[in-house]
């Protein structure tokens, strides 16, 4: 087993009935030495080296054992958990075999972060999901700001968890598009893990936004279409292809997910079946070349994160120039001259 590192502190009283047996000293490996720990976090070493995850772990005051794993670590992990008194086992990007541990060990609570498959059926699993609405709004903002000459944005809707409504996701995309001062339409394509890929990907769109779980072939077709796209994966991110306008920032999502779990335990609460975590800032846009630029995206994300705007506030129409300026968003020069120029500017704006 690839043991990356282990941290240990006290995690007693505060998590009350959720855990048993607290307090241990200098744990270096997941062996019988860990019998005193309450929470064990298993994650690939690549995730643990993320600066955001490392910073969160380094500053936490919770007693948590952090251990890196490799794909073939199941036997060692299962043995460690059987010997351990840890009642909460957090898995980041769990493999299929690791997910089966939840049914084998019904007496322990499992948390899955960075899992994009079907909803867990085991009652002892907490599925940590990204907050998809602000992500969808940012995705719309990015897609609305690229050159498109009136071509629509294709929203490929895959399988969503029951906690998300497809209509509100699409509304958030429209809000982001309008916030980028674009009047481009959005073409909604219903997809899913079992949907045949034929006909999903066509020509004449400026960008694809893929939300939720789709078939491998559908995602591959989108990636190979030559059209910029944004994968709003509900796991830890889709494979890189080089054409992404933006993508989930895995480290930030994992860090916010862990922080949410620790906060609930710290307050003595019971972990729910689903936990929504993360924010608009979990979608990155490095090197974004839209007319607003990365600075505009950053301002838009900040306004969402601070609650100054809601993800679907501008679904019907763009904000007024004054409202946009107050939010720190870039306003086209023609818009700044007065509301009378708005119609002409909208029709000539190269972003849609």
C-alpha positions in Angstrom: 0.0 0.0 0.0 1.3 3.4 -1.0 1.3 5.2 2.4 1.6 8.9 1.6 1.4 10.4 5.0 -0.6 10.4 8.2 -1.6 13.3 10.4 -2.9 12.8 13.9 -4.5 15.2 16.4 -7.3 14.9 19.0 -10.8 14.4 17.8 -12.9 13.6 20.8 -16.1 14.9 22.5 -17.0 17.3 19.6 -18.1 14.5 17.3 -19.9 12.7 20.1 -21.9 9.7 19.0 -20.5 9.7 15.5 -17.2 8.2 16.6 -15.7 6.0 19.2 -12.3 5.8 20.8 -10.3 9.0 20.3 -6.7 10.1 20.8 -3.6 8.5 19.5 0.1 9.4 19.1 2.4 9.6 16.1 0.6 7.4 13.7 2.9 6.6 10.7 1.0 3.8 8.9 -2.4 2.3 8.9 -1.6 -0.6 11.1 -3.1 -1.7 14.4 -1.5 1.5 15.8 -4.5 3.4 14.3 -7.1 1.6 16.5 -7.6 4.9 18.4 -8.4 7.1 15.5 -11.9 8.4 14.6 -11.7 9.5 11.0 -9.5 8.1 8.2 -9.2 9.8 4.8 -7.9 7.8 1.9 -6.9 9.7 -1.2 -4.5 9.3 -4.2 -1.2 10.9 -3.6 -1.8 13.2 -6.6 -4.8 14.7 -4.7 -2.9 15.1 -1.5 -0.2 17.1 -3.2 -2.7 19.7 -4.3 -1.7 23.0 -2.6 -5.3 23.7 -1.7 -5.9 20.3 -0.1 -2.6 20.4 1.7 -3.3 23.9 3.1 -6.7 22.7 4.4 -5.3 19.6 6.0 -2.3 21.5 7.5 -4.6 24.0 9.3 -7.3 21.7 10.5 -7.7 21.0 14.2 -9.5 17.8 13.6 -8.0 14.4 14.5 -7.8 12.8 11.1 -5.5 10.2 9.6 -4.6 11.0 5.9 -3.3 8.1 3.9 -2.4 7.9 0.2 -3.5 4.9 -1.8 -2.9 3.3 -5.1 -5.4 1.4 -7.3 -4.3 -2.0 -6.0 -4.6 -1.0 -2.3 -8.0 -2.6 -1.5 -6.7 -5.5 0.5 -4.6 -3.4 2.7 -7.3 -0.7 3.2 -9.9 -3.4 4.1 -7.5 -4.9 6.6 -6.7 -1.5 8.1 -10.4 -0.5 8.5 -11.3 -3.9 10.1 -8.6 -3.3 12.7 -9.4 0.3 13.2 -11.9 2.0 15.5 -12.4 4.7 12.9 -16.1 5.0 12.3 -15.9 7.5 9.4 -13.9 6.5 6.3 -13.5 9.2 3.7 -12.5 8.1 0.1 -11.4 10.6 -2.5 -11.9 9.3 -6.0 -12.7 5.8 -4.9 -12.3 2.9 -7.3 -15.2 0.5 -7.9 -13.7 -2.1 -5.5 -13.2 0.5 -2.8 -16.8 1.6 -3.2 -17.9 -2.0 -2.4 -16.4 -1.7 1.0 -19.5 0.3 2.1 -21.7 -2.8 1.7 -19.1 -5.0 3.4 -18.8 -2.8 6.4 -22.3 -1.5 7.3 -21.2 -0.5 10.8 -18.9 2.2 9.4 -19.8 5.5 7.8 -18.3 6.1 4.3 -17.9 9.4 2.5 -17.3 9.5 -1.2 -15.7 12.7 -2.7 -15.0 12.8 -6.4 -17.3 10.0 -7.5 -19.3 10.5 -10.7 -21.2 7.3 -11.0 -24.8 6.4 -10.1 -26.2 7.3 -6.7 -24.9 5.1 -3.9 -27.5 2.6 -2.7 -25.8 1.7 0.6 -27.4 3.7 3.4 -24.1 4.2 5.2 -22.6 6.4 2.4 -22.5 10.2 2.2 -22.0 11.4 -1.4 -20.3 14.8 -1.6 -21.4 16.7 -4.7 -20.3 20.0 -6.2 -22.7 22.9 -6.1 -23.6 22.7 -9.8 -25.7 25.8 -10.1 -22.9 28.4 -9.7 -20.6 26.2 -11.8 -23.2 26.2 -14.6 -23.6 29.9 -14.4 -19.8 30.4 -14.7 -19.8 27.9 -17.6 -22.4 30.0 -19.4 -20.4 33.2 -18.7 -17.3 31.5 -20.3 -19.3 30.2 -23.3 -21.1 33.4 -23.9 -17.8 35.4 -24.1 -16.1 33.5 -26.9 -16.5 34.4 -30.6 -19.5 32.7 -32.0 -21.3 34.9 -34.5 -24.7 34.0 -33.2 -24.1 30.2 -32.9 -25.7 28.6 -29.9 -24.1 27.0 -26.9 -24.9 23.3 -26.6 -25.8 22.2 -23.1 -25.4 18.4 -22.9 -27.4 17.3 -19.9 -26.4 14.0 -18.6 -27.6 12.0 -15.6 -28.0 14.4 -12.6 -28.5 13.5 -8.9 -32.1 13.8 -7.8 -31.1 16.9 -5.7 -30.5 18.8 -9.0 -33.3 20.0 -11.3 -32.3 20.1 -15.0 -34.4 23.2 -15.6 -32.6 25.2 -12.9 -29.2 24.1 -14.3 -30.2 25.4 -17.8 -31.5 28.6 -16.2 -28.1 29.1 -14.5 -26.3 28.6 -17.9 -28.6 31.3 -19.5 -27.8 33.7 -16.6 -24.1 33.3 -17.1 -24.5 33.8 -20.9 -26.4 37.0 -20.4 -24.0 38.3 -17.8 -21.3 38.1 -20.5 -23.5 40.5 -22.5 -24.3 37.8 -25.1 -27.7 37.1 -26.5 -26.7 33.7 -27.9 -29.3 30.9 -27.5 -28.6 27.6 -25.7 -29.5 24.3 -27.3 -30.3 21.7 -24.7 -29.3 18.1 -25.6 -30.6 15.4 -23.2 -28.0 12.7 -22.8 -27.0 10.1 -20.2 -24.7 7.1 -19.5 -26.8 4.8 -21.7 -27.8 7.3 -24.4 -26.3 6.4 -27.8 -23.7 8.9 -28.9 -25.1 9.2 -32.4 -26.5 12.6 -33.0 -25.3 14.1 -29.7 -22.5 16.0 -31.3 -23.2 18.1 -34.4 -21.9 21.3 -36.1 -22.9 24.9 -35.7 -22.3 25.4 -32.0 -19.8 27.7 -30.4 -19.2 25.6 -27.3 -20.4 22.6 -25.4 -21.2 22.5 -21.7 -21.4 18.9 -20.5 -23.3 18.6 -17.1 -23.6 15.3 -15.2 -22.9 11.8 -16.2 -22.8 10.9 -19.9 -21.6 7.9 -21.8 -17.8 7.6 -22.4 -18.5 7.8 -26.1 -20.5 11.0 -25.8 -17.7 12.7 -23.8 -15.1 11.5 -26.3 -17.1 12.8 -29.2 -17.4 16.2 -27.6 -13.7 16.3 -26.9 -12.8 15.3 -30.4 -15.3 17.7 -32.0 -12.8 20.5 -32.2 -15.2 22.9 -30.5 -14.3 24.4 -27.1 -16.1 22.7 -24.2 -16.6 22.9 -20.4 -17.0 19.6 -18.5 -19.0 20.1 -15.3 -18.1 16.6 -14.0 -19.9 15.7 -10.8 -16.9 13.7 -9.8 -13.3 15.0 -9.7 -13.1 16.2 -13.3 -13.1 14.9 -16.8 -9.9 13.9 -18.7 -8.0 16.8 -20.2 -8.0 17.2 -24.0 -6.6 20.7 -24.4 -9.8 22.3 -25.7 -11.4 23.1 -22.3 -12.6 26.6 -21.8 -12.8 25.8 -18.1 -12.9 22.7 -15.8 -13.5 21.7 -12.2 -10.6 22.6 -9.9 -10.3 19.2 -8.3 -8.1 20.3 -5.4 -10.5 23.1 -4.4 -13.5 20.8 -4.6 -11.9 18.1 -2.5 -10.7 20.6 0.1 -14.2 22.2 0.4 -15.7 18.7 0.6 -13.4 17.6 3.4 -14.0 20.9 5.2 -17.8 20.4 5.0 -17.5 16.8 6.4 -15.2 17.9 9.2 -17.5 20.8 10.1 -20.6 18.5 10.5 -18.6 16.0 12.6 -17.2 18.8 14.7 -20.7 20.0 15.5 -21.8 16.5 16.5 -24.2 16.2 13.5 -25.1 13.2 11.5 -23.7 13.0 7.9 -26.5 13.1 5.3 -26.9 10.8 2.3 -25.9 13.7 0.0 -23.8 16.8 0.8 -23.6 19.8 -1.5 -20.2 21.5 -1.3 -18.0 23.9 -3.3 -18.6 27.2 -5.0 -18.3 29.1 -8.3 -14.6 29.3 -7.7 -14.3 25.6 -8.2 -14.4 26.2 -12.0 -11.1 27.4 -13.4 -10.4 29.2 -16.7 -6.7 29.4 -17.1 -5.7 31.3 -20.3 -9.3 32.1 -21.1 -9.4 34.3 -24.2 -13.0 35.6 -24.1 -13.5 39.4 -24.5 -13.9 39.7 -20.7 -10.7 37.8 -20.0 -9.8 35.9 -16.8 -10.2 39.1 -14.8 -13.9 39.3 -15.8 -14.4 35.6 -14.9 -12.8 36.2 -11.6 -15.1 39.2 -10.9 -18.2 37.2 -11.9 -17.2 34.2 -9.6 -16.5 36.6 -6.7 -20.0 38.1 -7.1 -21.5 34.7 -7.0 -19.4 33.5 -4.1 -20.2 36.6 -2.1 -23.9 36.3 -2.7 -24.1 39.6 -4.6 -25.9 37.8 -7.4 -27.6 34.4 -7.6 -26.7 31.8 -10.3 -30.0 32.4 -12.1 -30.5 36.1 -11.5 -30.0 37.2 -15.1 -31.7 34.3 -16.8 -34.1 36.5 -18.8 -31.8 39.4 -19.7 -28.3 40.8 -19.2 -27.7 43.1 -16.2 -27.9 46.8 -16.8 -24.5 48.5 -17.5 -24.8 50.2 -14.1 -25.5 46.9 -12.3 -22.7 45.1 -14.1 -20.2 47.9 -13.3 -21.3 47.8 -9.6 -20.6 44.1 -9.6 -17.1 44.7 -11.0 -18.0 43.0 -14.4 -16.4 44.4 -17.6 -18.9 46.5 -19.5 -18.5 46.9 -23.3 -17.6 50.4 -24.3 -20.8 50.8 -26.3 -22.8 49.9 -23.3 -21.1 52.5 -21.1 -22.2 55.3 -23.4 -25.8 54.9 -22.3 -28.8 52.6 -22.4 -29.7 53.9 -25.8 -26.7 52.2 -27.3 -27.7 48.8 -25.8 -29.7 47.4 -28.7 -27.1 48.3 -31.3 -24.3 47.0 -29.2 -26.0 43.7 -28.5 -26.5 43.2 -32.2 -22.9 43.9 -33.1 -21.2 42.3 -30.1 -18.8 39.7 -31.5 -19.5 37.4 -28.5 -23.0 36.7 -29.5 
